[in-house]
Amino acid sequence: MSASVHPRCFRDVTPGELAQRPRGRLIDVREPHELAGELGHLAGAELVPLGTLPAVARTWSRDEELTLVCRSGNRSAQAAALLCQLGFRRLWNLAGGMLAVRAGDRGAQP
C-alpha cells in the first residue's frame, strides 16, 4: 500500500485505495455550499465543516476509523491533526481531496 504515515498519527489514502477498501466513516470537512458544488461528494459522507469538528467529534468513539475529505486534502489533513489531538488514532486523509477523486472520477456524486 502506498499510504504515507504522518507524524501526527494519520495516514494519507488515495482515491483508488479508498475505492478498493473503504476506511470507516467518511467525514467531509468542507462547507455546505461546497458539498453541493461542482466537485460533488462521496456517497455516504457526513458533512462536518472544519469549524464545527471539535465540538461534534467530542461525541464520537475514539476507536472509530475515520476518513477525512475536503476539496484538496489540506483542510482534511488539518482535521486529522486536530482529531489526533483529541485522542483519535485510526485516521485517514484523502490525499488530493475531491479534486483527486474527480481527476480519477471514482465514487463522487454530483
N, CA, C and O atoms as a MOPAC input file, in Angstrom:
PM7 MOZYME 1SCF
protein

 N      0.83800 1    -1.16400 1     0.00000 1
 C      0.00000 1     0.00000 1     0.00000 1
 C      0.89100 1     1.23800 1     0.00000 1
 O      1.94600 1     1.24900 1     0.63400 1
 N      0.46500 1     2.27700 1    -0.71100 1
 C      1.30100 1     3.46400 1    -0.82800 1
 C      0.92600 1     4.56100 1     0.14800 1
 O      1.45900 1     5.66700 1     0.05200 1
 N      0.03600 1     4.29800 1     1.07500 1
 C     -0.37500 1     5.32000 1     2.04000 1
 C      0.83900 1     5.78600 1     2.83500 1
 O      1.64400 1     4.97500 1     3.29200 1
 N      0.95800 1     7.09500 1     2.99400 1
 C      2.07300 1     7.62600 1     3.77000 1
 C      1.61500 1     7.94700 1     5.18600 1
 O      0.48500 1     8.38900 1     5.39300 1
 N      2.49300 1     7.72300 1     6.15800 1
 C      2.19400 1     7.96800 1     7.55800 1
 C      2.69600 1     9.34900 1     7.93200 1
 O      3.82900 1     9.71400 1     7.61800 1
 N      1.86100 1    10.10400 1     8.59400 1
 C      2.25400 1    11.42100 1     9.08500 1
 C      2.61700 1    11.30000 1    10.56200 1
 O      2.03900 1    10.48900 1    11.28500 1
 N      3.56000 1    12.09700 1    10.99800 1
 C      3.95400 1    12.00800 1    12.40300 1
 C      2.81400 1    12.35400 1    13.34900 1
 O      2.87800 1    12.04500 1    14.53900 1
 N      1.77600 1    12.99100 1    12.83200 1
 C      0.64800 1    13.38700 1    13.67800 1
 C     -0.37900 1    12.27200 1    13.83500 1
 O     -1.47000 1    12.52800 1    14.34500 1
 N     -0.08300 1    11.07500 1    13.42900 1
 C     -0.89300 1     9.87100 1    13.67300 1
 C     -1.98900 1     9.62300 1    12.65400 1
 O     -2.95500 1     8.92600 1    12.96500 1
 N     -1.88100 1    10.15400 1    11.47000 1
 C     -2.83700 1     9.77600 1    10.43400 1
 C     -2.08400 1     9.39600 1     9.17400 1
 O     -0.90000 1     9.69700 1     9.02200 1
 N     -2.78700 1     8.73200 1     8.28100 1
 C     -2.20100 1     8.29000 1     7.01900 1
 C     -2.97100 1     8.90300 1     5.86800 1
 O     -4.16900 1     9.16800 1     5.96700 1
 N     -2.25500 1     9.12300 1     4.77000 1
 C     -2.89700 1     9.53800 1     3.52800 1
 C     -3.38600 1     8.30200 1     2.79900 1
 O     -2.75900 1     7.24400 1     2.86400 1
 N     -4.49900 1     8.43600 1     2.11000 1
 C     -5.02700 1     7.37200 1     1.27400 1
 C     -5.42800 1     8.00700 1    -0.05200 1
 O     -5.98800 1     9.10300 1    -0.06700 1
 N     -5.15300 1     7.34200 1    -1.14700 1
 C     -5.52100 1     7.85200 1    -2.46400 1
 C     -6.97400 1     7.47700 1    -2.76200 1
 O     -7.52400 1     6.57500 1    -2.12900 1
 N     -7.59300 1     8.16400 1    -3.72100 1
 C     -8.95200 1     7.76800 1    -4.10400 1
 C     -9.03000 1     6.30900 1    -4.55100 1
 O    -10.00400 1     5.62200 1    -4.24200 1
 N     -8.02600 1     5.83300 1    -5.26800 1
 C     -8.02500 1     4.43600 1    -5.70500 1
 C     -7.97900 1     3.46800 1    -4.54100 1
 O     -8.69300 1     2.46500 1    -4.53600 1
 N     -7.14300 1     3.76100 1    -3.55100 1
 C     -7.06300 1     2.90200 1    -2.36600 1
 C     -8.37300 1     2.92700 1    -1.58800 1
 O     -8.81500 1     1.90100 1    -1.07100 1
 N     -8.98200 1     4.08600 1    -1.50800 1
 C    -10.24800 1     4.21400 1    -0.79500 1
 C    -11.34500 1     3.42100 1    -1.50000 1
 O    -12.18100 1     2.80200 1    -0.84200 1
 N    -11.34700 1     3.43600 1    -2.82800 1
 C    -12.33800 1     2.68400 1    -3.59700 1
 C    -12.15200 1     1.18000 1    -3.40800 1
 O    -13.12600 1     0.42700 1    -3.39800 1
 N    -10.89600 1     0.74000 1    -3.25700 1
 C    -10.61600 1    -0.69100 1    -3.08300 1
 C    -10.97200 1    -1.18100 1    -1.69400 1
 O    -11.43600 1    -2.30900 1    -1.52600 1
 N    -10.75600 1    -0.33500 1    -0.70100 1
 C    -11.03400 1    -0.72400 1     0.68500 1
 C    -11.49900 1     0.49500 1     1.46700 1
 O    -10.67400 1     1.30800 1     1.88500 1
 N    -12.80300 1     0.63600 1     1.67200 1
 C    -13.29800 1     1.76800 1     2.45500 1
 C    -12.66300 1     1.79600 1     3.84100 1
 O    -12.36000 1     0.75500 1     4.42400 1
 N    -12.47200 1     2.97700 1     4.34300 1
 C    -11.81400 1     3.16300 1     5.62700 1
 C    -12.73000 1     3.88000 1     6.61200 1
 O    -12.57700 1     5.07500 1     6.86500 1
 N    -13.67000 1     3.14500 1     7.15300 1
 C    -14.54800 1     3.66200 1     8.19400 1
 C    -15.50600 1     4.73600 1     7.71800 1
 O    -15.87700 1     4.79500 1     6.54500 1
 N    -15.89400 1     5.57800 1     8.65000 1
 C    -16.80800 1     6.68100 1     8.35100 1
 C    -16.11000 1     7.71900 1     7.49600 1
 O    -14.93400 1     8.02000 1     7.69800 1
 N    -16.84300 1     8.26100 1     6.54500 1
 C    -16.34500 1     9.35900 1     5.71300 1
 C    -16.84300 1    10.66500 1     6.30200 1
 O    -18.04600 1    10.87500 1     6.45300 1
 N    -15.90400 1    11.54100 1     6.63200 1
 C    -16.24500 1    12.83800 1     7.20300 1
 C    -15.75600 1    13.91300 1     6.24300 1
 O    -14.55200 1    14.06900 1     6.03800 1
 N    -16.68700 1    14.65400 1     5.65600 1
 C    -16.36200 1    15.73000 1     4.72100 1
 C    -16.32300 1    17.03000 1     5.50300 1
 O    -17.33400 1    17.44500 1     6.06900 1
 N    -15.16300 1    17.67800 1     5.53800 1
 C    -14.98500 1    18.86900 1     6.37500 1
 C    -15.15600 1    20.18000 1     5.59700 1
 O    -14.79500 1    21.25000 1     6.08800 1
 N    -15.70500 1    20.08700 1     4.39100 1
 C    -15.96000 1    21.30100 1     3.61600 1
 C    -17.21500 1    22.01000 1     4.13900 1
 O    -17.90700 1    21.51400 1     5.02800 1
 N    -17.48100 1    23.16600 1     3.56900 1
 C    -18.68100 1    23.92800 1     3.90700 1
 C    -19.86500 1    23.37800 1     3.10200 1
 O    -19.66400 1    22.75700 1     2.05900 1
 N    -21.10600 1    23.60300 1     3.58200 1
 C    -22.27600 1    23.05100 1     2.89600 1
 C    -22.35600 1    23.40200 1     1.40900 1
 O    -22.71200 1    22.55100 1     0.59300 1
 N    -22.03000 1    24.63800 1     1.05200 1
 C    -22.12300 1    25.01300 1    -0.36500 1
 C    -21.11700 1    24.24400 1    -1.22800 1
 O    -21.35200 1    24.04500 1    -2.42000 1
 N    -20.00500 1    23.81300 1    -0.63900 1
 C    -19.01500 1    23.03600 1    -1.38600 1
 C    -19.50400 1    21.61100 1    -1.63800 1
 O    -19.23700 1    21.02800 1    -2.68900 1
 N    -20.21000 1    21.06900 1    -0.67600 1
 C    -20.71100 1    19.70300 1    -0.79900 1
 C    -21.66200 1    19.58500 1    -1.98900 1
 O    -21.70300 1    18.55500 1    -2.66200 1
 N    -22.41800 1    20.64300 1    -2.23900 1
 C    -23.37400 1    20.65200 1    -3.35200 1
 C    -22.75800 1    21.23900 1    -4.62000 1
 O    -23.44600 1    21.35100 1    -5.63400 1
 N    -21.49500 1    21.61200 1    -4.58800 1
 C    -20.83000 1    22.26200 1    -5.71500 1
 C    -20.42200 1    21.30000 1    -6.80900 1
 O    -20.79700 1    20.12700 1    -6.81100 1
 N    -19.64300 1    21.82700 1    -7.73900 1
 C    -19.26700 1    21.07600 1    -8.94000 1
 C    -18.43400 1    19.82800 1    -8.68100 1
 O    -18.44900 1    18.90500 1    -9.49500 1
 N    -17.70600 1    19.77700 1    -7.56200 1
 C    -16.89500 1    18.58900 1    -7.27200 1
 C    -17.71600 1    17.45200 1    -6.68500 1
 O    -17.26400 1    16.30800 1    -6.64100 1
 N    -18.91800 1    17.77200 1    -6.23800 1
 C    -19.77100 1    16.75200 1    -5.66200 1
 C    -19.27700 1    16.25800 1    -4.31700 1
 O    -18.55700 1    16.96400 1    -3.61000 1
 N    -19.66300 1    15.05100 1    -3.97000 1
 C    -19.28200 1    14.46700 1    -2.68700 1
 C    -19.22700 1    12.95600 1    -2.81300 1
 O    -19.74600 1    12.37900 1    -3.76900 1
 N    -18.60000 1    12.33100 1    -1.84800 1
 C    -18.52700 1    10.87500 1    -1.81200 1
 C    -19.81200 1    10.32200 1    -1.20700 1
 O    -20.33200 1    10.85900 1    -0.22900 1
 N    -20.30800 1     9.26200 1    -1.78800 1
 C    -21.51400 1     8.62000 1    -1.27400 1
 C    -21.30800 1     8.23000 1     0.18400 1
 O    -20.29300 1     7.62900 1     0.53500 1
 N    -22.25800 1     8.56800 1     1.01400 1
 C    -22.19800 1     8.21400 1     2.42800 1
 C    -21.40700 1     9.16200 1     3.30400 1
 O    -21.31800 1     8.95200 1     4.51400 1
 N    -20.82600 1    10.21300 1     2.71600 1
 C    -20.02800 1    11.15700 1     3.50600 1
 C    -20.93200 1    11.98400 1     4.41800 1
 O    -22.02300 1    12.40600 1     4.03400 1
 N    -20.44100 1    12.20000 1     5.63500 1
 C    -21.13500 1    13.04500 1     6.60400 1
 C    -20.51900 1    14.44000 1     6.54900 1
 O    -19.29800 1    14.57800 1     6.61300 1
 N    -21.33100 1    15.45000 1     6.43400 1
 C    -20.83700 1    16.81700 1     6.40600 1
 C    -20.61000 1    17.31600 1     7.83100 1
 O    -21.54600 1    17.41900 1     8.62400 1
 N    -19.34900 1    17.62400 1     8.14000 1
 C    -18.96700 1    18.21600 1     9.42500 1
 C    -17.93900 1    19.29400 1     9.09600 1
 O    -16.74000 1    19.01700 1     9.08600 1
 N    -18.39600 1    20.53500 1     8.82300 1
 C    -17.44500 1    21.59300 1     8.47700 1
 C    -16.32200 1    21.70800 1     9.50500 1
 O    -16.53900 1    21.52600 1    10.70300 1
 N    -15.13100 1    22.00900 1     9.02200 1
 C    -13.94200 1    22.04400 1     9.87400 1
 C    -14.14700 1    22.86700 1    11.13900 1
 O    -13.69400 1    22.47100 1    12.21200 1
 N    -14.81700 1    23.99500 1    11.02700 1
 C    -15.03300 1    24.84900 1    12.19800 1
 C    -15.88500 1    24.22100 1    13.27900 1
 O    -15.80000 1    24.62400 1    14.43900 1
 N    -16.70600 1    23.24000 1    12.92700 1
 C    -17.57700 1    22.58000 1    13.90300 1
 C    -17.00600 1    21.25300 1    14.39400 1
 O    -17.54600 1    20.64400 1    15.31700 1
 N    -15.92500 1    20.81200 1    13.78300 1
 C    -15.37700 1    19.48000 1    14.06300 1
 C    -15.04800 1    19.23500 1    15.53300 1
 O    -15.42700 1    18.18700 1    16.05500 1
 N    -14.36500 1    20.14100 1    16.22700 1
 C    -14.01400 1    19.83400 1    17.62800 1
 C    -15.23600 1    19.52800 1    18.49700 1
 O    -15.20800 1    18.59200 1    19.29600 1
 N    -16.29600 1    20.30500 1    18.34500 1
 C    -17.49000 1    20.08600 1    19.16600 1
 C    -18.19700 1    18.79300 1    18.78200 1
 O    -18.60500 1    18.02900 1    19.65700 1
 N    -18.34600 1    18.54300 1    17.49500 1
 C    -19.05000 1    17.35000 1    17.03000 1
 C    -18.25900 1    16.08700 1    17.38400 1
 O    -18.84200 1    15.09500 1    17.82200 1
 N    -16.95500 1    16.11900 1    17.19800 1
 C    -16.12100 1    14.93400 1    17.41100 1
 C    -16.07900 1    14.49800 1    18.87100 1
 O    -15.77000 1    13.34100 1    19.15700 1
 N    -16.37700 1    15.37900 1    19.77400 1
 C    -16.35500 1    15.00600 1    21.19300 1
 C    -17.37500 1    13.92100 1    21.51300 1
 O    -17.26000 1    13.23900 1    22.53200 1
 N    -18.37200 1    13.75800 1    20.65000 1
 C    -19.39700 1    12.73500 1    20.88500 1
 C    -19.05700 1    11.40500 1    20.21000 1
 O    -19.77800 1    10.42500 1    20.39800 1
 N    -17.98700 1    11.35200 1    19.43700 1
 C    -17.61800 1    10.15500 1    18.68500 1
 C    -16.71500 1     9.23400 1    19.49600 1
 O    -15.99200 1     9.68100 1    20.38600 1
 N    -16.76600 1     7.95500 1    19.17900 1
 C    -15.86800 1     6.98000 1    19.78700 1
 C    -14.45600 1     7.18400 1    19.24600 1
 O    -14.26200 1     7.33500 1    18.04000 1
 N    -13.48100 1     7.18700 1    20.13800 1
 C    -12.08400 1     7.33700 1    19.73000 1
 C    -11.57000 1     6.10300 1    18.98700 1
 O    -10.50400 1     6.14300 1    18.37400 1
 N    -12.32800 1     5.01400 1    19.04400 1
 C    -11.92300 1     3.77200 1    18.39400 1
 C    -12.38800 1     3.66800 1    16.94700 1
 O    -11.99800 1     2.74500 1    16.23200 1
 N    -13.21600 1     4.60700 1    16.51500 1
 C    -13.71400 1     4.56100 1    15.14100 1
 C    -12.62300 1     4.86400 1    14.13000 1
 O    -11.71000 1     5.64800 1    14.38700 1
 N    -12.73900 1     4.23100 1    12.98800 1
 C    -11.86100 1     4.53600 1    11.86900 1
 C    -12.55100 1     5.63300 1    11.05500 1
 O    -13.70400 1     5.48000 1    10.65200 1
 N    -11.84300 1     6.73700 1    10.81700 1
 C    -12.41400 1     7.88700 1    10.12400 1
 C    -11.56300 1     8.26800 1     8.92500 1
 O    -10.33600 1     8.29600 1     9.01200 1
 N    -12.20900 1     8.56000 1     7.81100 1
 C    -11.52500 1     9.10200 1     6.64300 1
 C    -12.02400 1    10.52200 1     6.45000 1
 O    -13.22600 1    10.75500 1     6.32200 1
 N    -11.08800 1    11.47800 1     6.42800 1
 C    -11.40400 1    12.89000 1     6.29500 1
 C    -11.25700 1    13.31900 1     4.84500 1
 O    -10.30300 1    12.93800 1     4.16700 1
 N    -12.21300 1    14.11700 1     4.37400 1
 C    -12.28200 1    14.53500 1     2.97800 1
 C    -12.50000 1    16.03900 1     2.90700 1
 O    -13.23300 1    16.60400 1     3.71900 1
 N    -11.86100 1    16.68900 1     1.93100 1
 C    -12.13300 1    18.09600 1     1.62900 1
 C    -11.89900 1    18.32100 1     0.14000 1
 O    -11.86900 1    17.36200 1    -0.63000 1
 N    -11.73800 1    19.54200 1    -0.26600 1
 C    -11.55000 1    19.86400 1    -1.67500 1
 C    -10.20800 1    19.36000 1    -2.20000 1
 O    -10.15000 1    18.69500 1    -3.23400 1
 N     -9.11700 1    19.68300 1    -1.47500 1
 C     -7.77500 1    19.38900 1    -1.98100 1
 C     -6.92500 1    18.50700 1    -1.06400 1
 O     -5.82200 1    18.11500 1    -1.44500 1
 N     -7.40600 1    18.19500 1     0.10700 1
 C     -6.63800 1    17.39900 1     1.06400 1
 C     -5.97900 1    18.21900 1     2.15300 1
 O     -5.43600 1    17.65500 1     3.10300 1
 N     -6.01300 1    19.54300 1     2.03800 1
 C     -5.37600 1    20.38000 1     3.06300 1
 C     -6.22200 1    20.51400 1     4.32000 1
 O     -5.73400 1    20.27100 1     5.42300 1
 N     -7.47800 1    20.89400 1     4.16700 1
 C     -8.34700 1    21.01700 1     5.35300 1
 C     -8.55900 1    19.67300 1     6.02400 1
 O     -8.63100 1    19.59100 1     7.25000 1
 N     -8.66000 1    18.61600 1     5.22400 1
 C     -8.85600 1    17.29700 1     5.82900 1
 C     -7.60700 1    16.86600 1     6.60700 1
 O     -7.72600 1    16.17300 1     7.61700 1
 N     -6.41900 1    17.26100 1     6.15400 1
 C     -5.19800 1    16.98700 1     6.91800 1
 C     -5.20600 1    17.77700 1     8.22600 1
 O     -4.78300 1    17.26500 1     9.26300 1
 N     -5.68200 1    19.01500 1     8.18100 1
 C     -5.81600 1    19.81000 1     9.40700 1
 C     -6.80700 1    19.14900 1    10.35900 1
 O     -6.58700 1    19.08900 1    11.56900 1
 N     -7.91200 1    18.65300 1     9.78000 1
 C     -8.92100 1    17.97200 1    10.59100 1
 C     -8.33900 1    16.72000 1    11.23800 1
 O     -8.58700 1    16.45800 1    12.41500 1
 N     -7.56900 1    15.94800 1    10.48000 1
 C     -6.95300 1    14.73700 1    11.02500 1
 C     -5.98800 1    15.08100 1    12.15600 1
 O     -5.95700 1    14.39200 1    13.17600 1
 N     -5.20500 1    16.13600 1    11.98200 1
 C     -4.27200 1    16.56300 1    13.03700 1
 C     -5.03600 1    16.98600 1    14.29100 1
 O     -4.62000 1    16.67900 1    15.40900 1
 N     -6.13400 1    17.68000 1    14.10700 1
 C     -6.96500 1    18.10500 1    15.23400 1
 C     -7.54800 1    16.89300 1    15.95000 1
 O     -7.54500 1    16.82900 1    17.17900 1
 N     -8.04500 1    15.93700 1    15.17700 1
 C     -8.60100 1    14.72900 1    15.79100 1
 C     -7.52800 1    13.92900 1    16.53400 1
 O     -7.81500 1    13.29900 1    17.55200 1
 N     -6.30400 1    13.95400 1    16.03100 1
 C     -5.18600 1    13.32500 1    16.76300 1
 C     -5.05200 1    13.94100 1    18.14600 1
 O     -4.88500 1    13.23100 1    19.13800 1
 N     -5.12600 1    15.26300 1    18.20600 1
 C     -5.01200 1    15.97000 1    19.48600 1
 C     -6.15000 1    15.60200 1    20.43300 1
 O     -6.00100 1    15.66600 1    21.65400 1
 N     -7.28700 1    15.21500 1    19.85700 1
 C     -8.44200 1    14.82800 1    20.67600 1
 C     -8.42100 1    13.34800 1    21.05100 1
 O     -9.33500 1    12.86700 1    21.72100 1
 N     -7.37700 1    12.61800 1    20.62100 1
 C     -7.22200 1    11.23100 1    21.02800 1
 C     -7.61700 1    10.19100 1    20.00100 1
 O     -7.58100 1     8.99700 1    20.29900 1
 N     -7.99200 1    10.60500 1    18.80000 1
 C     -8.31000 1     9.64700 1    17.74000 1
 C     -7.00700 1     9.11900 1    17.14300 1
 O     -6.03900 1     9.86800 1    17.00700 1
 N     -6.97600 1     7.84300 1    16.79000 1
 C     -5.75000 1     7.25900 1    16.24800 1
 C     -5.96500 1     6.46700 1    14.96400 1
 O     -4.98800 1     6.05300 1    14.33900 1
 N     -7.18600 1     6.24600 1    14.55800 1
 C     -7.48100 1     5.46200 1    13.34500 1
 C     -7.99100 1     6.43000 1    12.28300 1
 O     -9.17800 1     6.45500 1    11.95700 1
 N     -7.06800 1     7.22200 1    11.75400 1
 C     -7.42800 1     8.33100 1    10.87600 1
 C     -6.77000 1     8.22600 1     9.51500 1
 O     -5.61200 1     7.82800 1     9.38800 1
 N     -7.54400 1     8.59400 1     8.49600 1
 C     -7.07200 1     8.63100 1     7.12200 1
 C     -7.40400 1     9.99300 1     6.54000 1
 O     -8.45500 1    10.56400 1     6.83200 1
 N     -6.51400 1    10.50400 1     5.72500 1
 C     -6.73300 1    11.74500 1     4.99300 1
 C     -6.79100 1    11.41100 1     3.50600 1
 O     -5.87300 1    10.78400 1     2.97600 1
 N     -7.86600 1    11.82300 1     2.82700 1
 C     -7.97000 1    11.57800 1     1.39600 1
 C     -7.02900 1    12.53200 1     0.67300 1
 O     -7.33900 1    13.71100 1     0.50200 1
 N     -5.88400 1    12.01800 1     0.25200 1
 C     -4.85200 1    12.82100 1    -0.41200 1
 C     -5.40300 1    13.40300 1    -1.70800 1
 O     -5.94200 1    12.68100 1    -2.54700 1
 N     -5.26200 1    14.70000 1    -1.85800 1
 C     -5.75900 1    15.37200 1    -3.05900 1
 C     -7.22800 1    15.70400 1    -3.01200 1
 O     -7.73200 1    16.40500 1    -3.88900 1
 N     -7.92500 1    15.21800 1    -2.01000 1
 C     -9.32300 1    15.54400 1    -1.80100 1
 C    -10.22900 1    15.22200 1    -2.98100 1
 O     -9.95600 1    14.31900 1    -3.77200 1
 N    -11.30800 1    15.98200 1    -3.07700 1
 C    -12.28300 1    15.76300 1    -4.14800 1
 C    -11.70800 1    16.11900 1    -5.50800 1
 O    -12.18800 1    15.62700 1    -6.52900 1
 N    -10.69400 1    16.96200 1    -5.53600 1
 C    -10.03500 1    17.23800 1    -6.81500 1
 C     -9.41500 1    15.95500 1    -7.37300 1
 O     -9.51800 1    15.67900 1    -8.56900 1
 N     -8.77600 1    15.17700 1    -6.50600 1
 C     -8.17300 1    13.91500 1    -6.93700 1
 C     -9.24200 1    12.88900 1    -7.30300 1
 O     -9.08100 1    12.12200 1    -8.25300 1
 N    -10.33500 1    12.88200 1    -6.54000 1
 C    -11.43500 1    11.96600 1    -6.85400 1
 C    -11.97100 1    12.27900 1    -8.24300 1
 O    -12.14700 1    11.37900 1    -9.06500 1
 N    -12.22600 1    13.54500 1    -8.50100 1
 C    -12.77000 1    13.95600 1    -9.79900 1
 C    -11.77400 1    13.68600 1   -10.93500 1
 O    -12.17500 1    13.33000 1   -12.04300 1
 N    -10.51000 1    13.85200 1   -10.66500 1
 C     -9.49600 1    13.58000 1   -11.69000 1
 C     -9.55600 1    12.11500 1   -12.10700 1
 O     -9.34500 1    11.78400 1   -13.27400 1
 N     -9.84600 1    11.23500 1   -11.13800 1
 C     -9.97300 1     9.81400 1   -11.44300 1
 C    -11.40800 1     9.40100 1   -11.63300 1
 O    -11.68800 1     8.28200 1   -12.06300 1
 N    -12.34600 1    10.32400 1   -11.30500 1
 C    -13.78900 1    10.11200 1   -11.44800 1
 C    -14.25800 1     8.84500 1   -10.74900 1
 O    -15.03100 1     8.07000 1   -11.31300 1
 N    -13.78800 1     8.63100 1    -9.51300 1
 C    -14.18300 1     7.45200 1    -8.73100 1
 C    -15.01300 1     7.85100 1    -7.53600 1
 O    -14.55300 1     8.62300 1    -6.69400 1
 N    -16.21200 1     7.34800 1    -7.44500 1
 C    -17.00800 1     7.43600 1    -6.22900 1
 C    -17.67300 1     8.76000 1    -5.93700 1
 O    -18.31000 1     8.88400 1    -4.89100 1
 N    -17.56800 1     9.75100 1    -6.79000 1
 C    -18.19500 1    11.03900 1    -6.49600 1
 C    -19.61800 1    11.07000 1    -7.03100 1
 O    -19.95800 1    10.39900 1    -8.00500 1
 N    -20.42100 1    11.85900 1    -6.37200 1
 C    -21.78000 1    12.10400 1    -6.83000 1
 C    -21.92600 1    13.58200 1    -7.08200 1
 O    -21.42600 1    14.38700 1    -6.29600 1
 N    -22.59300 1    13.96900 1    -8.15100 1
 C    -22.80400 1    15.39600 1    -8.41400 1
 C    -23.73300 1    16.00900 1    -7.40900 1
 O    -24.02100 1    17.20400 1    -7.48200 1

